[in-house]
Amino acid sequence: MKLYWFQVAPNPTKVRLYVAEKNAGGAGIALDDVVVKLPKGEQREAAFRALNPFGQLPVLELDDGGAIVESLPIIEYLEEVWPAPPMWGETPRARARARELERIADARLLAPLARHIHATRSPIGLPPNAAVAEHARAAWPAALGYLDEVLADGRAFLCGERPTVADCTLAAALQFARFGKVDLGLAADFPALARWDRAYREREVARAVLTL
Ligand SMILES: N[C@@H](CCC(=O)N[C@@H](CS)C(=O)NCC(=O)O)C(=O)O
């Protein structure tokens, strides 16, 4: 199988963190890396669009020639094929909570952050748009406050003592904020999140994937 990705792009980073976490737990998922240079527009070339007509990363190309697009279905597919260690939790309630936190990190933080960065200093050359940037910025304090409260009891990961996909999404979002030079105010306003961010990034798994 091949994973198509580009460094720091948050959706591929989410998948790469997930695979690194799984493999640190012994899953042994073997993926060949294919780097698609987004700033050069390689995602819009015909060969790549044959894999993903939407021209976006990540893509998982399967050994039978098929492809899965969208970060979450890629993760769900890998999780079904390699169920251990479980990256959504051990019980229905725990899995629901992990999925809830993952959606909050994605839809309420990563997505508006990406809209903001693409409207201010887009790495793929999209035109600046002050109104979009401002509107997007208004979305993330609520998500940061919520996640900060979750982490305020000092837990190591969003769902407790083991990482879940929610942590992968959150780490991918925070790295993209650093890339986009967006000050989320973690140190001043969201101390538990700042602590989680530091601790998560110090782990070997994260250091193998994150560069910022
Ligand atoms: N919902 C998609 C979003 C994919 C996406 O936005 N990918 C970005 C990188 S993080 C991309 O490829 N952007 C390049 C472009 O749109 O030209 C997912 O979760 O995979």
The ligand as an SDF file (V2000), in Angstrom:
LIG
                    3D

 20 19  0  0  0  0  0  0  0  0999 V2000
  -11.5810   16.1730    4.1170 N   0  0  0  0  0  0  0  0  0  0  0  0
  -10.3080   15.8660    3.5220 C   0  0  0  0  0  0  0  0  0  0  0  0
   -9.5180   17.1480    3.3940 C   0  0  0  0  0  0  0  0  0  0  0  0
   -8.3200   16.9810    2.5110 C   0  0  0  0  0  0  0  0  0  0  0  0
   -7.5060   18.2580    2.3870 C   0  0  0  0  0  0  0  0  0  0  0  0
   -8.0140   19.3770    2.6200 O   0  0  0  0  0  0  0  0  0  0  0  0
   -6.2240   18.0880    2.0340 N   0  0  0  0  0  0  0  0  0  0  0  0
   -5.3390   19.2040    1.8600 C   0  0  0  0  0  0  0  0  0  0  0  0
   -4.0470   18.9620    2.6370 C   0  0  0  0  0  0  0  0  0  0  0  0
   -4.3740   18.9850    4.3750 S   0  0  0  0  0  0  0  0  0  0  0  0
   -4.9230   19.3060    0.3880 C   0  0  0  0  0  0  0  0  0  0  0  0
   -4.6160   18.3110   -0.2220 O   0  0  0  0  0  0  0  0  0  0  0  0
   -4.8740   20.5410   -0.1380 N   0  0  0  0  0  0  0  0  0  0  0  0
   -4.4070   20.7950   -1.4570 C   0  0  0  0  0  0  0  0  0  0  0  0
   -5.4450   21.4120   -2.3440 C   0  0  0  0  0  0  0  0  0  0  0  0
   -6.6090   21.5450   -1.9390 O   0  0  0  0  0  0  0  0  0  0  0  0
   -5.0630   21.7750   -3.4610 O   0  0  0  0  0  0  0  0  0  0  0  0
   -9.5850   14.8110    4.3900 C   0  0  0  0  0  0  0  0  0  0  0  0
   -9.9050   14.6920    5.5800 O   0  0  0  0  0  0  0  0  0  0  0  0
   -8.7230   14.0790    3.8890 O   0  0  0  0  0  0  0  0  0  0  0  0
  1  2  1  0
  2  3  1  0
  2 18  1  0
  3  4  1  0
  4  5  1  0
  5  6  2  0
  5  7  1  0
  7  8  1  0
  8  9  1  0
  8 11  1  0
  9 10  1  0
 11 12  2  0
 11 13  1  0
 13 14  1  0
 14 15  1  0
 15 16  2  0
 15 17  1  0
 18 19  2  0
 18 20  1  0
M  END
$$$$
